[in-house]
């Protein structure tokens, strides 16, 4: 009887992992639509090309070396998809705790769930450097980010290996449930290092300090992208529970879904109100970023807060993202989609809010963990960006930027009947 129940548990947990992984993969579509909506029409094809290509590169690099670095197990070399059923049953039988003793699922399902997280981190970089970076320079960076930079810092928090001799951040009380730091803060750190070398889009900032708005071409598309990300985030956070097949885990999954949704709603409302107070208008782009800010904040700990607390945490993210986007512009850091504010500032905020509801986390551990991620990713990314800059270059020519990178990088336009190559 116990073995029959175990087979059922194994199947349920594996299937749950795969479904959540598919939801996170759906977030790639969300990032694509959001970014395509927030850039100008003449740069749409290139931003879509980047999002599809980065996903393919992430999957390949993580298979070849990233997974081995992060979890001491390599799909490409060891054939992890082949499961020794007898070994798994022996492992189950040896557990004193029985069926409730831990998560057991197909290793291939674990790889699939982890690889879509890598792609999410890289997607954060895409929108930040939009409209002026060479396509192949971006893709070259994606190879290093997804194959080495991300897996190494991820191993310090979620992995089972001690990469580069660094102690496990979890041993000092650092807690990051689903990736506010490992994924979002890391992606924003990589993006920031690239933007500092790349510079702002031409015409964004005037010589007298004037900040000029550069509106996106398709706000309906950006709104669709935000809703796709909102839906996909249930897999992002919910799958991080790692199992579903017992009562405690099922309750945790339900709470994660509830809190994830509540935080997104809180972020949206707070961002909308903050924008109205600051600008006198209901700014749609701030509303969309408020949704994402709330989601990023709650990702650090979506289990322990109550629903009202999660809403308030999301609201803090919604207010923070509006203030951060305005501040970034004052610092002349040109981020077309607000990704550094959404994923970096709110990722850090989410980490710092964890000790309020989780007694196992401490502020010292949270700050050390966040600082370690930022320093590692920012420094290594800066080195890679610099190497690319001095070899093949980072930025397209002034003429190509004026005409749009769709033509210079991809040779086609997203809306040819409207633009006519102009």
Rosetta blueprint (number, residue, H / E / L):
1 X L
2 X H
3 X H
4 X H
5 X H
6 X H
7 X H
8 X H
9 X H
10 X H
11 X H
12 X H
13 X H
14 X H
15 X H
16 X H
17 X H
18 X H
19 X H
20 X H
21 X H
22 X H
23 X H
24 X H
25 X H
26 X H
27 X H
28 X H
29 X H
30 X H
31 X H
32 X H
33 X H
34 X H
35 X H
36 X H
37 X H
38 X H
39 X L
40 X L
41 X H
42 X H
43 X H
44 X H
45 X H
46 X H
47 X H
48 X H
49 X H
50 X H
51 X H
52 X H
53 X H
54 X H
55 X H
56 X H
57 X H
58 X H
59 X H
60 X H
61 X H
62 X H
63 X H
64 X H
65 X H
66 X H
67 X H
68 X H
69 X H
70 X H
71 X H
72 X L
73 X L
74 X L
75 X H
76 X H
77 X H
78 X H
79 X L
80 X L
81 X L
82 X L
83 X L
84 X L
85 X H
86 X H
87 X H
88 X H
89 X H
90 X H
91 X H
92 X H
93 X H
94 X L
95 X L
96 X L
97 X L
98 X H
99 X H
100 X H
101 X H
102 X L
103 X L
104 X L
105 X L
106 X L
107 X H
108 X H
109 X H
110 X H
111 X H
112 X H
113 X H
114 X H
115 X H
116 X H
117 X H
118 X H
119 X H
120 X H
121 X H
122 X H
123 X H
124 X H
125 X H
126 X H
127 X H
128 X H
129 X L
130 X L
131 X L
132 X L
133 X E
134 X L
135 X H
136 X H
137 X H
138 X H
139 X H
140 X H
141 X H
142 X H
143 X H
144 X H
145 X H
146 X H
147 X H
148 X H
149 X H
150 X H
151 X H
152 X H
153 X H
154 X H
155 X H
156 X L
157 X L
158 X L
159 X L
160 X L
161 X L
162 X L
163 X H
164 X H
165 X H
166 X L
167 X L
168 X L
169 X H
170 X H
171 X H
172 X H
173 X L
174 X L
175 X L
176 X L
177 X L
178 X L
179 X L
180 X H
181 X H
182 X H
183 X H
184 X H
185 X H
186 X H
187 X H
188 X H
189 X H
190 X H
191 X H
192 X H
193 X H
194 X H
195 X H
196 X H
197 X H
198 X H
199 X L
200 X L
201 X L
202 X L
203 X L
204 X L
205 X E
206 X L
207 X L
208 X L
209 X L
210 X L
211 X E
212 X L
213 X L
214 X L
215 X L
216 X L
217 X L
218 X L
219 X H
220 X H
221 X H
222 X H
223 X H
224 X H
225 X H
226 X H
227 X H
228 X H
229 X H
230 X H
231 X H
232 X H
233 X H
234 X H
235 X H
236 X H
237 X H
238 X H
239 X H
240 X H
241 X H
242 X L
243 X L
244 X L
245 X L
246 X L
247 X H
248 X H
249 X H
250 X H
251 X H
252 X H
253 X H
254 X H
255 X H
256 X H
257 X H
258 X H
259 X H
260 X H
261 X H
262 X H
263 X H
264 X H
265 X H
266 X H
267 X H
268 X H
269 X H
270 X H
271 X H
272 X H
273 X H
274 X H
275 X H
276 X H
277 X H
278 X H
279 X H
280 X L
281 X L
282 X L
283 X L
284 X H
285 X H
286 X H
287 X H
288 X H
289 X H
290 X H
291 X H
292 X H
293 X H
294 X H
295 X H
296 X H
297 X H
298 X H
299 X H
300 X L
301 X L
302 X L
303 X L
304 X L
305 X L
306 X L
307 X H
308 X H
309 X H
310 X H
311 X H
312 X H
313 X H
314 X H
315 X H
316 X H
317 X H
318 X H
319 X H
320 X H
321 X H
322 X H
323 X H
324 X H
325 X H
326 X H
327 X H
328 X H
329 X H
330 X H
331 X L
332 X L
333 X L
334 X L
335 X L
336 X L
337 X L
338 X L
339 X H
340 X H
341 X H
342 X H
343 X H
344 X H
345 X H
346 X H
347 X H
348 X H
349 X H
350 X H
351 X H
352 X H
353 X H
354 X H
355 X H
356 X H
357 X L
358 X L
359 X L
360 X L
361 X L
362 X L
363 X H
364 X H
365 X H
366 X H
367 X H
368 X H
369 X H
370 X H
371 X H
372 X H
373 X H
374 X H
375 X H
376 X H
377 X H
378 X H
379 X H
380 X H
381 X H
382 X H
383 X H
384 X H
385 X H
386 X H
387 X H
388 X H
389 X H
390 X H
391 X H
392 X L
393 X L
394 X L
395 X E
396 X L
397 X L
398 X H
399 X H
400 X H
401 X H
402 X H
403 X H
404 X L
405 X H
406 X H
407 X H
408 X H
409 X H
410 X H
411 X L
412 X L
413 X L
414 X L
415 X L
416 X H
417 X H
418 X H
419 X H
420 X L
421 X L
422 X L
